[in-house]
Amino acid sequence: MRIKTFVATYLLFLVVLFSSVAIVSFYLNNSQINMLKDKSVGQFQTIMSSLERDVAVVWGRGGENGVADENFYEAVDLLVRGYSRYYGRHNIYISVRDIRLSAHELTPSEVQFESNDEGYFIAITDFLAEPFGYFLLYYTLDITENIREMRSIQNALLFSAVAFSIIAAIGLYLILSSIFRPLAVVAKTSREISDGKFGERIPVKSNNELAQVAIDFNKMAERIEQQMMLLEEEAENKQQFVDNFAHEMRTPLTSIFGYAEYMQKASLDEGEVVELSERIMSRAGYLQEIANSLLKLAMLRDYAPKMQDISVKGLFDDIAKTVKPQMEDAGIKLICKSDAEVLSGQEDLIKSLMLNLCLNALKACTPNKGVIYMEAKSEIDGVTLSVIDNGCGIPVEVLTKVTEPFYRVDKARNRKDGGAGLGLALCRKIADVHGAKMTIESALGKGTVIEITFTTS
């Protein structure tokens, strides 16, 4: 694009420049010739008047009768030669002819510009005034030197135009290179982005239209990079989900297959059959739990909850009754606090969310030492539910991952105690479909605080 712009602009510049030079040269040439013609006419009139007077004087010397004889013509010829010698020093050639002695008819002519092998001339002819009208005066001005000087000026003008065009070409190329440099950088950066280098940006050092293009391009590149990062993260999460799912399914399926194979090949009594059947049913129940959780996650993907007013006190009482046996077995206290009366949401989903959080807190607490707080706070624009424990806590670096499906902080925890790692993923999804914000704060050895803020707007 830069080369095309340079060629088009430079050609237009050359057309204008040399057209201007041609017009100026033509004007100067015509002006010079017209000036010389005017000068020649003035000189011719002066010579004509002077010659007429001198011829009249010669005529008067011819006697009283005034008869033109040989002496008269000789005197006129000598007179004309004198004129010719005098004006010849000024590049003017003078001659007089007697039309009565010419075999051809001679006529006067207008001012003429003539050129031949000897040079350039301006010629004028006219008859002398009566009674000497039979004399035809020839006037020729040699303007060869004037024309040569004019040609020199035109050549100098042309040379200057050529030199200026070369300088202009260099200047134009440098200017266009400077103007198009940001576009070249844009093109280079776009190629690098197309090759997968999404972090490339265009440096902006000016404040013009092209700089604004670079700024907009950088914004576009930033959005592309963000989208690519999201796509990569989503792809990584999907792969992680598949890997975790396969891992979660492999262990119970391996156990079921092993127990079934053992039952098939071994000779077992009734008690052993019952025990192995219970183990198979336990692993099958675990698989059923995973399937139900995944179905619930899938159901909540584009789910619109059925909003209704929920009594916070009634919600906390139901949850407390549900977890009471497990709390008592582990020797862990559950303390409920609430200064909010009503919460808007789908009751079964909110109950599932809080129950999952309480069970997670129960698993994190040390038996006979743990305390769990389930609280509800009335805010200006809504209600905040929270579950707080003094358990083992969660490392800060994995806080953003704990809501991913099948993710477990403690990889060594068995599935019976740790579950499938879908509880917090379900909690996050339930909060999302209600338009609520779920935040997790934790410190190792100090406990965890999980808050879900429901806004009324």
C-alpha positions, -999 to 999 in steps of 0.1 A, spaced: 0 0 0 29 23 8 45 17 -26 12 22 -45 5 55 -26 41 66 -33 39 58 -70 4 74 -75 13 106 -55 47 109 -72 33 105 -107 6 132 -99 34 154 -85 55 149 -117 25 157 -140 18 190 -121 55 199 -118 65 194 -155 32 208 -167 39 239 -147 75 240 -161 61 237 -196 36 265 -191 62 288 -176 87 280 -204 60 286 -231 50 319 -214 86 331 -211 94 322 -247 63 340 -260 69 370 -238 105 373 -249 96 370 -286 67 395 -282 90 419 -264 116 416 -292 89 421 -318 78 453 -301 114 464 -299 119 457 -336 88 476 -346 100 507 -326 135 504 -342 120 499 -377 99 531 -373 129 550 -361 151 538 -390 122 544 -415 118 580 -404 155 587 -404 160 571 -438 131 590 -453 146 623 -442 181 614 -455 167 603 -488 147 635 -491 179 654 -485 197 634 -512 167 641 -535 170 678 -529 206 679 -539 197 666 -574 190 700 -587 160 723 -592 142 698 -614 145 671 -588 150 644 -614 161 610 -602 193 601 -620 222 577 -616 238 600 -591 207 599 -569 205 561 -568 242 559 -561 238 584 -532 208 564 -518 228 532 -521 257 548 -502 233 561 -476 217 526 -471 252 510 -468 260 535 -441 228 526 -422 236 489 -427 272 493 -413 259 513 -383 230 490 -373 250 459 -382 270 464 -351 236 459 -332 227 428 -351 203 447 -373 205 442 -411 192 470 -434 186 469 -471 165 489 -496 152 477 -530 137 496 -559 106 477 -567 106 491 -603 138 472 -610 125 439 -596 112 412 -619 87 401 -592 61 421 -574 73 430 -540 49 437 -511 54 448 -475 49 423 -447 39 423 -411 63 416 -383 75 380 -388 95 356 -367 119 335 -388 144 307 -382 169 290 -404 202 272 -402 219 305 -394 197 314 -364 165 332 -354 154 366 -368 126 391 -367 119 406 -402 99 437 -412 94 452 -447 76 484 -457 76 511 -484 91 545 -478 67 575 -477 59 592 -510 74 604 -532 98 576 -525 72 549 -523 90 528 -548 117 520 -523 111 489 -501 129 489 -467 141 455 -454 147 453 -416 160 421 -400 169 417 -363 192 388 -353 178 374 -321 197 342 -320 216 351 -288 183 361 -271 168 328 -281 198 309 -269 197 327 -236 160 318 -233 169 282 -241 195 282 -214 170 296 -189 145 269 -200 171 242 -197 181 255 -162 144 255 -152 140 219 -165 172 208 -147 159 224 -115 126 207 -119 144 173 -124 166 179 -94 136 190 -73 116 159 -84 144 137 -72 146 155 -39 108 154 -36 108 116 -44 132 110 -15 112 133 8 79 118 -2 92 83 4 105 92 39 72 109 48 51 80 36 74 56 54 69 75 86 31 77 80 27 41 71 51 27 98 22 22 123 3 3 96 34 -19 90 36 -25 127 -2 -33 127 3 -58 98 33 -74 116 15 -76 149 -16 -91 132 5 -118 116 21 -126 149 -14 -128 165 -26 -150 137 4 -173 145 -8 -176 181 12 -149 198 -18 -133 214 2 -112 239 17 -90 211 8 -53 212 14 -22 190 35 5 207 17 39 205 40 69 204 19 96 187 -16 110 189 -31 109 154 -56 88 134 -31 60 129 -23 60 166 -60 57 173 -61 27 149 -32 11 169 -51 18 202 -82 1 188 -62 -27 175 -46 -33 209 -80 -33 225 -92 -59 199 -60 -80 205 -66 -78 243 -101 -90 239 -90 -118 216 -63 -128 241 -89 -128 269 -113 -149 248 -85 -173 239 -75 -176 276 -111 -183 285 -113 -209 258 -81 -225 269 -92 -224 305 -126 -239 296 -109 -266 275 -85 -273 304 -114 -274 328 -133 -298 305 -103 -320 302 -97 -319 340 -134 -327 345 -131 -357 322 -99 -369 339 -114 -364 374 -146 -381 363 -127 -411 349 -107 -413 381 -137 -411 403 -156 -438 383 -126 -462 379 -121 -469 416 -157 -479 425 -162 -498 392 -129 -517 399 -142 -526 433 -176 -537 420 -160 -558 393 -135 -573 418 -161 -582 443 -184 -597 416 -156 -617 401 -146 -630 436 -182 -640 443 -183 -658 410 -151 -678 414 -149 -683 452 -169 -707 473 -187 -685 498 -210 -690 527 -242 -670 532 -225 -644 555 -197 -637 530 -222 -633 502 -242 -608 522 -210 -588 531 -197 -587 496 -232 -577 483 -233 -548 508 -199 -537 496 -211 -538 460 -242 -518 469 -221 -493 487 -199 -487 457 -230 -486 435 -246 -460 458 -215 -439 455 -218 -440 417 -255 -432 420 -246 -402 442 -222 -390 415 -248 -395 388 -274 -375 408 -250 -347 414 -241 -345 378 -277 -345 367 -284 -317 392 -255 -297 378 -268 -302 342 -303 -293 353 -290 -260 368 -271 -250 337 -299 -228 323 -323 -231 352 -346 -203 363 -355 -208 400 -390 -206 413 -387 -176 436 -407 -174 468 -403 -160 503 -384 -184 526 -384 -182 564 -348 -181 574 -356 -195 609 -375 -224 594 -347 -230 569 -320 -231 596 -342 -254 618 -347 -279 590 -309 -280 583 -301 -283 620 -324 -313 623 -309 -330 593 -273 -327 604 -279 -332 641 -271 -369 642 -238 -365 624 -229 -334 645 -236 -353 678 -216 -384 666 -186 -361 658 -190 -340 689 -192 -308 669 -214 -278 679 -237 -261 654 -247 -225 663 -274 -207 643 -277 -169 643 -300 -148 622 -312 -112 620 -330 -117 588 -365 -130 587 -372 -137 550 -351 -148 520 -362 -148 484 -354 -180 464 -363 -216 456 -364 -233 490 -352 -268 481 -322 -254 463 -313 -230 491 -316 -258 516 -294 -281 495 -268 -253 493 -266 -247 530 -268 -284 538 -238 -291 516 -218 -262 532 -226 -275 567 -216 -311 558 -183 -298 542 -176 -278 574 -184 -309 595 -158 -329 575 -132 -302 580 -136 -299 618 -117 -319 643 -140 -343 663 -151 -330 697 -134 -296 690 -152 -282 661 -177 -254 661 -198 -244 631 -218 -212 628 -247 -208 604 -257 -172 601 -280 -149 582 -274 -111 580 -298 -86 567 -280 -62 543 -292 -29 527 -298 -46 493 -304 -82 504 -295 -111 527 -261 -128 533 -260 -164 544 -228 -177 558 -213 -209 571 -182 -205 594 -161 -233 608 -128 -236 628 -116 -266 609 -84 -274 590 -89 -246 564 -81 -245 527 -48 -234 512 -51 -199 496 -36 -210 463 -65 -235 457 -94 -213 467 -103 -207 431 -104 -244 423 -125 -258 452 -157 -251 433 -146 -272 403 -163 -306 399 -144 -335 414 -118 -313 430 -107 -322 465 -82 -303 486 -70 -334 504 -62 -359 477 -55 -386 504 -90 -383 519 -110 -414 512 -142 -412 492 -164 -422 522 -153 -391 541 -145 -368 512 -173 -375 488 -170 -370 450 -159 -334 452 -192 -321 437 -207 -304 467 -191 -269 463 -196 -271 426 -234 -275 432 -233 -247 458 -217 -223 433 -242 -233 406 -272 -228 430 -258 -194 439 -253 -184 403 -289 -193 392 -302 -171 420 -279 -142 409 -261 -145 443 -224 -140 449 -205 -167 467 -172 -159 484 -148 -182 502 -121 -171 527 -99 -195 545 -66 -200 563 -49 -233 571 -54 -244 607 -79 -215 614 -110 -224 595 -132 -213 566 -158 -186 560 -182 -191 530 -207 -163 523 -236 -162 498 -250 -127 492 -285 -126 478 -295 -92 464 -330 -79 460 -323 -59 428 
